[in-house]
Amino acid sequence: MEPIASSTSIDRATGRWLRRTPGNPFTKLHTALYLMAWVLVMAQGWGAYIGSNPTAQLHDPAETSARIANRDLQLAASAERAGQFGGFTSLIHDSPKNVLETSIWNHYDVLSVVAERDDNAEEAVHASDRTNIRLTILLAQAGRIDEARGRIPEIRDPSLRAAVATLYGEEPALSDQQRLGAMVELTTAGIEEWMLERVVVRTMSELREDLPEENLDEVLGAPNTKQQFGHDALAAVNLLLVALGVLLLLPPVFRFFAGDSRGSYDSPWSASLGWAVIIRADFWNRLYFFTVREFGIAFDNPSWLSPFYTWGTVIASLPMLWLIYRHLGSGSRAGVAKTFGIDFTSLRTTGIARLATAAVAIDLMGVTAMGWGLYWLGVSGVWSEGIDETLIFGTAIEATMSSLAYVVWTPLFEEILFRGLVFLTLRSRMGGVQAAAFSSLLFGVVHFYSLPGFLMTFWSGFVWAMVFERGRSLVPGIFAHSVYNAMFVLGTLLLYR
């Protein structure tokens, strides 16, 4: 790695009115002001997270929760009919009962959010009514009929309330024609076909007791071939990579993967210079997203703001790239490439390919193990955490651009920041394991996730940092990060779009 340029090269960037400090191109005063501004922006982000439900960040939580519930319940019912429960297959399929209870909880969560929205009363009423109708159907499906009937008075539209009462009230209609009319009324309100099939099943079982049970099972959620194939394929790939991760954690290979992390080594820049760049880069990144979000709130997300969302990851990372190029990469692309191990020479080495494979396998092994462990302990995150509605409801172009951001831009820029800038800056003062742990801790904290999300993010960041420690290249971490995000994108597109 090449040493950094002299301090004189940065004097113009910080302003000639600032007093130059020998050996440190950023004055302490200038850095302190940036640090204060960064703390304010971070505090705003954490305040918004701690003081509100993440579900409130969704544009349309009612329809998003309904789409997820419908597809998950349909998939679980199809898997149950196919006998895909018990033993090994239970690792990739959740039972219909658990999915049903999760869907009920999610709809209650949506109601708590919708009740607080007063910016558009009519829209809030529609969202509340649709959610209450779906919740009534789900509760009845779970056998909680008294609780289901308790939701009916909460439906404010008189015609919809009457339709639901016809199906689930204290004195439900006995006429097939009346029930059919009620279901037609619910269909016009946007209640999904699959949820209405639950009503059909209930009606058939109540009015036609002599109907064979297996015939009812056939009606219960016809399988969605694309959804089931996509789920099983992604689960199989994930399990294969987990198995590979277990093999790669055998002691001899793990020693190769981890490398020698006992002591510190000469970093390409000083710790003070590294933190000065990090603070400035992350400040401008977060300020950009804060500003775009506030504009969206103030102007009700106008169409002209869409490109600033679509290309937000790239635009917000431009200050970081300029700071690295100007102050840490000797003012040249070759210097930047060599510093972060993304030059052509490093890409040709077979060791980089082996590290990239190890990074993907070990990362997914840890994330999967954490997911299973937290599930068995009864610890779960917020259902809406990490959901991108653009992938579910957006146009083909919007979904493509969002996928590109997840799979290309986010891995590239986050690895440069956290495994490049942050890790290397910490590495100048401590060993590789400690630097990886602290940089991963920061990586997890700034994502504003709940405990499960934080733990998985921390693990991924730690693995990618150790890969950089061993190979002195960001390429394996970028590749592993991209694969991890691609699994999420493909899962969302195949299951919920």
MIFITI-756127 format. One record per residue (C-alpha): x, y, z; residue number from 1. Coordinates in nm, 2 decimals, always signed. Example, Ala and Ser with C-alpha at 12.3 -4.5 7.8 and 13.67 -1.06 7.14 Angstrom:
<rs>
X_Y_Z_seq
+1.23_-0.45_+0.78_1;
+1.37_-0.11_+0.71_2;
</rs>
This chain:
<rs>
X_Y_Z_seq
+0.00_+0.00_+0.00_1;
+0.13_+0.34_-0.09_2;
+0.17_+0.61_+0.17_3;
-0.06_+0.91_+0.17_4;
+0.02_+1.24_+0.01_5;
+0.16_+1.53_+0.21_6;
-0.06_+1.76_+0.41_7;
-0.02_+2.04_+0.16_8;
-0.24_+1.87_-0.09_9;
-0.54_+1.91_+0.13_10;
-0.50_+2.27_+0.22_11;
-0.73_+2.39_-0.06_12;
-1.01_+2.15_+0.05_13;
-1.02_+2.27_+0.41_14;
-0.99_+2.64_+0.32_15;
-0.69_+2.87_+0.33_16;
-0.85_+3.06_+0.63_17;
-0.78_+2.76_+0.85_18;
-0.44_+2.73_+1.01_19;
-0.25_+2.44_+0.87_20;
-0.13_+2.18_+1.11_21;
+0.20_+2.00_+1.02_22;
+0.14_+1.63_+0.95_23;
-0.24_+1.67_+0.96_24;
-0.42_+1.84_+0.67_25;
-0.75_+1.87_+0.86_26;
-0.73_+2.11_+1.15_27;
-0.87_+2.00_+1.48_28;
-1.13_+2.28_+1.48_29;
-1.26_+2.19_+1.14_30;
-1.28_+1.82_+1.23_31;
-1.45_+1.90_+1.56_32;
-1.72_+2.11_+1.38_33;
-1.78_+1.82_+1.14_34;
-1.80_+1.58_+1.43_35;
-2.06_+1.79_+1.61_36;
-2.27_+1.80_+1.29_37;
-2.23_+1.43_+1.24_38;
-2.35_+1.36_+1.59_39;
-2.66_+1.58_+1.53_40;
-2.74_+1.39_+1.21_41;
-2.69_+1.05_+1.38_42;
-2.89_+1.16_+1.68_43;
-3.18_+1.26_+1.45_44;
-3.16_+0.91_+1.28_45;
-3.15_+0.73_+1.61_46;
-3.42_+0.95_+1.76_47;
-3.65_+0.87_+1.46_48;
-3.58_+0.50_+1.51_49;
-3.62_+0.48_+1.89_50;
-3.92_+0.71_+1.90_51;
-4.13_+0.54_+1.63_52;
-4.23_+0.20_+1.49_53;
-4.02_+0.10_+1.18_54;
-4.35_+0.00_+1.02_55;
-4.44_+0.37_+1.01_56;
-4.16_+0.42_+0.75_57;
-4.34_+0.22_+0.50_58;
-4.54_+0.41_+0.23_59;
-4.84_+0.16_+0.25_60;
-4.80_-0.07_+0.55_61;
-5.16_-0.21_+0.51_62;
-5.10_-0.34_+0.16_63;
-4.75_-0.45_+0.22_64;
-4.84_-0.66_+0.53_65;
-5.13_-0.81_+0.33_66;
-4.91_-0.91_+0.04_67;
-4.66_-1.07_+0.27_68;
-4.93_-1.25_+0.48_69;
-5.10_-1.38_+0.17_70;
-4.79_-1.52_+0.00_71;
-4.64_-1.66_+0.33_72;
-4.97_-1.83_+0.42_73;
-5.02_-1.97_+0.07_74;
-4.67_-2.11_+0.07_75;
-4.71_-2.27_+0.41_76;
-5.04_-2.43_+0.31_77;
-4.89_-2.56_-0.01_78;
-4.59_-2.70_+0.18_79;
-4.82_-2.86_+0.43_80;
-5.02_-3.04_+0.17_81;
-4.70_-3.16_+0.00_82;
-4.59_-3.31_+0.33_83;
-4.29_-3.08_+0.36_84;
-4.28_-3.07_+0.74_85;
-4.09_-3.26_+0.99_86;
-3.72_-3.35_+0.99_87;
-3.49_-3.16_+0.75_88;
-3.76_-2.99_+0.55_89;
-3.88_-2.81_+0.86_90;
-3.56_-2.60_+0.84_91;
-3.68_-2.42_+0.52_92;
-4.06_-2.42_+0.58_93;
-4.24_-2.26_+0.87_94;
-4.57_-2.43_+0.98_95;
-4.90_-2.27_+0.87_96;
-4.99_-2.22_+1.24_97;
-4.67_-2.01_+1.31_98;
-4.71_-1.82_+0.98_99;
-5.08_-1.74_+1.07_100;
-4.99_-1.62_+1.42_101;
-4.71_-1.40_+1.27_102;
-4.95_-1.26_+1.01_103;
-5.20_-1.17_+1.29_104;
-4.93_-0.99_+1.49_105;
-4.82_-0.80_+1.18_106;
-5.17_-0.68_+1.11_107;
-5.21_-0.56_+1.47_108;
-4.88_-0.37_+1.42_109;
-5.01_-0.21_+1.11_110;
-5.33_-0.10_+1.29_111;
-5.12_+0.07_+1.56_112;
-4.93_+0.27_+1.29_113;
-5.24_+0.36_+1.08_114;
-5.42_+0.48_+1.39_115;
-5.14_+0.75_+1.44_116;
-5.16_+0.88_+1.08_117;
-5.37_+1.19_+1.05_118;
-5.21_+1.35_+0.74_119;
-5.48_+1.19_+0.51_120;
-5.79_+1.09_+0.71_121;
-5.97_+0.93_+0.42_122;
-5.67_+0.72_+0.33_123;
-5.61_+0.62_+0.69_124;
-5.97_+0.51_+0.72_125;
-5.95_+0.29_+0.41_126;
-5.62_+0.14_+0.53_127;
-5.77_+0.07_+0.88_128;
-6.08_-0.09_+0.73_129;
-5.89_-0.32_+0.50_130;
-5.65_-0.42_+0.78_131;
-5.94_-0.49_+1.02_132;
-6.12_-0.70_+0.75_133;
-5.80_-0.91_+0.69_134;
-5.74_-0.94_+1.06_135;
-6.09_-1.07_+1.12_136;
-6.04_-1.34_+0.85_137;
-5.70_-1.44_+0.99_138;
-5.83_-1.46_+1.35_139;
-6.12_-1.67_+1.24_140;
-5.88_-1.89_+1.05_141;
-5.69_-1.93_+1.37_142;
-6.00_-2.03_+1.56_143;
-6.01_-1.71_+1.76_144;
-6.36_-1.63_+1.66_145;
-6.46_-1.41_+1.96_146;
-6.15_-1.19_+1.89_147;
-6.24_-1.19_+1.53_148;
-6.59_-1.06_+1.60_149;
-6.44_-0.80_+1.82_150;
-6.28_-0.64_+1.52_151;
-6.60_-0.60_+1.32_152;
-6.72_-0.28_+1.51_153;
-6.38_-0.12_+1.42_154;
-6.47_-0.13_+1.05_155;
-6.60_+0.22_+0.98_156;
-6.74_+0.17_+0.63_157;
-7.10_+0.06_+0.69_158;
-7.13_-0.16_+0.38_159;
-6.80_-0.34_+0.45_160;
-6.89_-0.38_+0.82_161;
-7.22_-0.54_+0.72_162;
-7.04_-0.77_+0.48_163;
-6.80_-0.89_+0.74_164;
-7.08_-0.93_+0.99_165;
-7.27_-1.15_+0.74_166;
-6.97_-1.39_+0.74_167;
-6.84_-1.37_+1.09_168;
-7.10_-1.19_+1.31_169;
-7.29_-1.33_+1.60_170;
-7.57_-1.43_+1.37_171;
-7.40_-1.50_+1.03_172;
-7.61_-1.54_+0.72_173;
-7.71_-1.89_+0.63_174;
-7.79_-1.82_+0.27_175;
-7.52_-1.90_+0.01_176;
-7.64_-1.60_-0.19_177;
-7.60_-1.36_+0.11_178;
-7.25_-1.50_+0.17_179;
-7.15_-1.47_-0.19_180;
-7.28_-1.11_-0.20_181;
-7.07_-1.03_+0.11_182;
-6.75_-1.18_-0.05_183;
-6.82_-0.98_-0.37_184;
-6.84_-0.66_-0.15_185;
-6.51_-0.75_+0.01_186;
-6.35_-0.81_-0.33_187;
-6.44_-0.46_-0.44_188;
-6.27_-0.33_-0.13_189;
-5.94_-0.49_-0.24_190;
-5.94_-0.80_-0.01_191;
-5.72_-1.06_-0.18_192;
-5.86_-1.37_-0.35_193;
-5.66_-1.61_-0.14_194;
-5.79_-1.46_+0.19_195;
-6.14_-1.49_+0.06_196;
-6.07_-1.86_-0.01_197;
-6.05_-1.89_+0.37_198;
-6.41_-1.76_+0.38_199;
-6.51_-2.02_+0.12_200;
-6.35_-2.30_+0.31_201;
-6.52_-2.19_+0.63_202;
-6.86_-2.16_+0.46_203;
-6.83_-2.50_+0.30_204;
-6.73_-2.67_+0.62_205;
-7.02_-2.51_+0.81_206;
-7.30_-2.56_+0.55_207;
-7.19_-2.89_+0.39_208;
-7.08_-3.11_+0.67_209;
-7.09_-3.42_+0.45_210;
-6.82_-3.27_+0.21_211;
-6.50_-3.49_+0.24_212;
-6.22_-3.32_+0.43_213;
-5.97_-3.38_+0.15_214;
-6.19_-3.17_-0.09_215;
-6.16_-2.88_+0.15_216;
-5.79_-2.92_+0.16_217;
-5.78_-2.89_-0.22_218;
-5.95_-2.55_-0.19_219;
-5.72_-2.44_+0.08_220;
-5.48_-2.22_-0.10_221;
-5.39_-2.34_-0.44_222;
-5.01_-2.35_-0.48_223;
-4.83_-2.06_-0.65_224;
-4.57_-2.25_-0.86_225;
-4.34_-1.96_-0.91_226;
-4.34_-1.87_-0.55_227;
-4.29_-2.22_-0.42_228;
-4.01_-2.29_-0.67_229;
-3.84_-1.97_-0.59_230;
-3.86_-2.02_-0.21_231;
-3.73_-2.38_-0.23_232;
-3.45_-2.29_-0.48_233;
-3.32_-2.01_-0.26_234;
-3.35_-2.22_+0.05_235;
-3.15_-2.50_-0.11_236;
-2.88_-2.26_-0.23_237;
-2.86_-2.11_+0.11_238;
-2.83_-2.45_+0.28_239;
-2.56_-2.56_+0.04_240;
-2.36_-2.24_+0.11_241;
-2.41_-2.30_+0.48_242;
-2.27_-2.65_+0.45_243;
-1.97_-2.51_+0.26_244;
-1.92_-2.26_+0.53_245;
-1.90_-2.54_+0.79_246;
-1.63_-2.71_+0.59_247;
-1.44_-2.39_+0.55_248;
-1.44_-2.34_+0.93_249;
-1.23_-2.65_+0.97_250;
-0.92_-2.54_+1.17_251;
-0.66_-2.55_+0.88_252;
-0.88_-2.36_+0.64_253;
-0.99_-2.11_+0.91_254;
-0.63_-2.03_+0.99_255;
-0.58_-1.95_+0.62_256;
-0.90_-1.74_+0.62_257;
-0.82_-1.55_+0.93_258;
-0.45_-1.49_+0.87_259;
-0.21_-1.34_+1.12_260;
-0.40_-1.08_+1.33_261;
-0.18_-1.06_+1.64_262;
-0.03_-0.72_+1.60_263;
-0.07_-0.39_+1.42_264;
+0.09_-0.30_+1.10_265;
+0.17_+0.02_+0.91_266;
-0.16_+0.17_+0.79_267;
-0.15_+0.37_+0.47_268;
-0.26_+0.68_+0.67_269;
-0.26_+0.80_+1.03_270;
-0.56_+0.73_+1.26_271;
-0.63_+1.10_+1.30_272;
-0.64_+1.16_+0.92_273;
-0.85_+0.84_+0.87_274;
-1.11_+0.96_+1.12_275;
-1.11_+1.31_+0.98_276;
-1.21_+1.16_+0.64_277;
-1.46_+0.91_+0.78_278;
-1.65_+1.18_+0.98_279;
-1.67_+1.41_+0.68_280;
-1.77_+1.13_+0.44_281;
-2.04_+0.98_+0.66_282;
-2.18_+1.32_+0.75_283;
-2.24_+1.42_+0.39_284;
-2.38_+1.08_+0.32_285;
-2.64_+1.10_+0.60_286;
-2.71_+1.46_+0.54_287;
-2.81_+1.38_+0.18_288;
-3.06_+1.11_+0.28_289;
-3.20_+1.33_+0.56_290;
-3.25_+1.62_+0.31_291;
-3.42_+1.41_+0.05_292;
-3.65_+1.25_+0.31_293;
-3.75_+1.59_+0.44_294;
-3.82_+1.72_+0.09_295;
-4.03_+1.41_+0.03_296;
-4.23_+1.48_+0.35_297;
-4.27_+1.85_+0.27_298;
-4.38_+1.81_-0.10_299;
-4.56_+1.47_-0.06_300;
-4.29_+1.28_-0.27_301;
-4.32_+1.46_-0.61_302;
-4.21_+1.28_-0.92_303;
-3.91_+1.51_-0.97_304;
-3.77_+1.37_-0.64_305;
-3.77_+1.01_-0.77_306;
-3.42_+1.02_-0.93_307;
-3.27_+1.14_-0.60_308;
-3.41_+0.83_-0.44_309;
-3.32_+0.60_-0.73_310;
-2.96_+0.72_-0.74_311;
-2.93_+0.81_-0.38_312;
-2.67_+0.56_-0.29_313;
-2.44_+0.68_-0.57_314;
-2.49_+1.05_-0.51_315;
-2.45_+1.03_-0.14_316;
-2.12_+0.84_-0.18_317;
-1.96_+1.10_-0.41_318;
-1.81_+1.31_-0.12_319;
-1.65_+1.00_+0.02_320;
-1.50_+0.90_-0.31_321;
-1.36_+1.25_-0.36_322;
-1.21_+1.26_-0.01_323;
-1.05_+0.92_-0.06_324;
-0.92_+1.02_-0.40_325;
-0.79_+1.36_-0.29_326;
-0.65_+1.28_+0.05_327;
-0.59_+0.91_+0.09_328;
-0.52_+0.78_-0.26_329;
-0.23_+1.02_-0.35_330;
-0.46_+1.20_-0.59_331;
-0.47_+0.92_-0.84_332;
-0.70_+0.63_-0.93_333;
-0.40_+0.40_-0.92_334;
-0.33_+0.51_-0.56_335;
-0.69_+0.44_-0.46_336;
-0.70_+0.10_-0.63_337;
-0.37_-0.01_-0.47_338;
-0.47_+0.12_-0.12_339;
-0.80_-0.09_-0.12_340;
-0.67_-0.39_-0.32_341;
-0.89_-0.34_-0.62_342;
-0.62_-0.30_-0.87_343;
-0.59_-0.54_-1.17_344;
-0.30_-0.74_-1.02_345;
-0.49_-0.84_-0.71_346;
-0.80_-0.94_-0.91_347;
-0.59_-1.20_-1.10_348;
-0.48_-1.39_-0.79_349;
-0.64_-1.72_-0.71_350;
-0.63_-1.64_-0.34_351;
-0.88_-1.36_-0.39_352;
-1.13_-1.61_-0.55_353;
-1.08_-1.85_-0.26_354;
-1.14_-1.57_-0.01_355;
-1.45_-1.45_-0.19_356;
-1.60_-1.81_-0.18_357;
-1.51_-1.84_+0.19_358;
-1.66_-1.50_+0.27_359;
-2.00_-1.59_+0.11_360;
-2.01_-1.94_+0.27_361;
-1.91_-1.84_+0.62_362;
-2.12_-1.53_+0.62_363;
-2.44_-1.72_+0.53_364;
-2.35_-2.00_+0.77_365;
-2.34_-1.75_+1.06_366;
-2.65_-1.56_+0.96_367;
-2.85_-1.88_+0.91_368;
-2.74_-2.02_+1.25_369;
-2.83_-1.69_+1.42_370;
-3.17_-1.69_+1.25_371;
-3.25_-2.04_+1.37_372;
-3.12_-1.98_+1.72_373;
-3.31_-1.65_+1.77_374;
-3.63_-1.82_+1.63_375;
-3.60_-2.11_+1.88_376;
-3.54_-1.85_+2.16_377;
-3.85_-1.67_+2.06_378;
-3.66_-1.35_+1.97_379;
-3.78_-1.18_+1.66_380;
-3.73_-0.84_+1.49_381;
-3.98_-0.60_+1.35_382;
-4.15_-0.76_+1.05_383;
-4.12_-0.44_+0.84_384;
-3.75_-0.41_+0.90_385;
-3.55_-0.40_+0.57_386;
-3.86_-0.43_+0.35_387;
-3.83_-0.24_+0.02_388;
-4.18_-0.17_-0.12_389;
-4.03_-0.07_-0.46_390;
-3.93_-0.44_-0.51_391;
-4.29_-0.55_-0.43_392;
-4.51_-0.28_-0.59_393;
-4.28_-0.07_-0.81_394;
-4.27_-0.07_-1.18_395;
-4.03_-0.29_-1.36_396;
-3.78_+0.00_-1.41_397;
-3.81_+0.10_-1.04_398;
-3.76_-0.26_-0.92_399;
-3.46_-0.29_-1.15_400;
-3.30_+0.03_-1.03_401;
-3.36_-0.07_-0.67_402;
-3.21_-0.42_-0.73_403;
-2.91_-0.25_-0.89_404;
-2.86_-0.04_-0.58_405;
-2.88_-0.34_-0.35_406;
-2.66_-0.57_-0.55_407;
-2.40_-0.33_-0.69_408;
-2.39_+0.02_-0.54_409;
-2.45_-0.06_-0.17_410;
-2.19_-0.34_-0.14_411;
-1.93_-0.13_-0.33_412;
-1.97_+0.19_-0.12_413;
-2.04_+0.03_+0.22_414;
-1.73_-0.19_+0.18_415;
-1.51_+0.11_+0.09_416;
-1.64_+0.30_+0.39_417;
-1.65_+0.03_+0.66_418;
-1.39_-0.23_+0.55_419;
-1.17_+0.02_+0.38_420;
-1.17_+0.35_+0.57_421;
-1.30_+0.24_+0.91_422;
-1.12_-0.09_+0.94_423;
-0.78_+0.04_+0.81_424;
-0.80_+0.34_+1.04_425;
-0.86_+0.12_+1.34_426;
-0.60_-0.13_+1.22_427;
-0.33_+0.12_+1.26_428;
-0.38_+0.11_+1.64_429;
-0.49_-0.25_+1.71_430;
-0.49_-0.61_+1.59_431;
-0.70_-0.74_+1.31_432;
-0.97_-0.92_+1.52_433;
-1.02_-0.61_+1.74_434;
-1.03_-0.38_+1.44_435;
-1.28_-0.61_+1.26_436;
-1.50_-0.62_+1.58_437;
-1.51_-0.25_+1.63_438;
-1.57_-0.16_+1.27_439;
-1.85_-0.42_+1.25_440;
-2.00_-0.28_+1.57_441;
-2.02_+0.06_+1.40_442;
-2.15_-0.10_+1.08_443;
-2.43_-0.26_+1.28_444;
-2.52_+0.05_+1.48_445;
-2.56_+0.28_+1.19_446;
-2.81_+0.05_+1.02_447;
-3.07_+0.12_+1.29_448;
-3.19_-0.24_+1.32_449;
-3.35_-0.43_+1.60_450;
-3.14_-0.69_+1.79_451;
-3.17_-0.98_+1.54_452;
-3.09_-0.75_+1.25_453;
-2.80_-0.59_+1.44_454;
-2.64_-0.93_+1.53_455;
-2.66_-1.05_+1.17_456;
-2.52_-0.72_+1.04_457;
-2.24_-0.74_+1.29_458;
-2.15_-1.09_+1.19_459;
-2.14_-1.01_+0.82_460;
-1.93_-0.70_+0.88_461;
-1.69_-0.90_+1.09_462;
-1.65_-1.18_+0.83_463;
-1.59_-0.92_+0.55_464;
-1.34_-0.73_+0.76_465;
-1.14_-1.05_+0.83_466;
-1.14_-1.13_+0.46_467;
-0.99_-0.79_+0.40_468;
-0.74_-0.85_+0.68_469;
-0.63_-1.17_+0.51_470;
-0.63_-1.07_+0.15_471;
-0.57_-0.69_+0.16_472;
-0.84_-0.65_-0.09_473;
-1.20_-0.53_-0.08_474;
-1.30_-0.75_-0.37_475;
-1.39_-1.06_-0.17_476;
-1.60_-0.86_+0.08_477;
-1.77_-0.67_-0.20_478;
-1.85_-0.99_-0.37_479;
-1.99_-1.16_-0.05_480;
-2.19_-0.85_+0.03_481;
-2.34_-0.84_-0.31_482;
-2.43_-1.21_-0.29_483;
-2.59_-1.16_+0.05_484;
-2.80_-0.87_-0.08_485;
-2.88_-1.05_-0.40_486;
-3.04_-1.34_-0.19_487;
-3.26_-1.08_-0.03_488;
-3.36_-0.92_-0.36_489;
-3.43_-1.25_-0.53_490;
-3.64_-1.37_-0.23_491;
-3.85_-1.05_-0.24_492;
-3.90_-1.06_-0.61_493;
-3.99_-1.42_-0.63_494;
-4.21_-1.45_-0.32_495;
-4.39_-1.12_-0.29_496;
-4.39_-0.93_-0.62_497;
</rs>
